[in-house]
Amino acid sequence: MKLQNATALVTGANRGIGRAFVQALLDADVQKIYATARNRNSLEALTAINPTRVIPLQVDVTDLNMVCQLSEKIPDVNLLINNAGVLSFGNILETPVETIHQPTI
């Protein structure tokens, strides 16, 4: 797969595997990478690597409105790396059903 002309969206890009995905996409000469995190400020160091190709966006994957607005904000995406997640702690037998059914993209 040739990625040079791709426009990627990486959710949860501010650390760990998400950050590594962004770096790998930069190394593969991807044209543009939208990097998302719940806190846009947490993407500053990542954006500084290549400010013309890495575009930071604030997105909380548990906020359905934010997720739905993404396609309007960034209609040029043709590669999605959906890395963001939600973590809840607790015993499955004591966890509220609402927590288990928490929406994510």
Buried (B, 14 or more C-beta within 10 A) or exposed (E): EEBEEBBBBBBBBBEEEBBEBBBEBBEEEBBBBBBBBBEBEBBEEBBEEEEEBBBBBBBBBBBEEBBEEBEEEBEEBEBEBBBBEEEEEEEEEEEEEEEEEEEBB
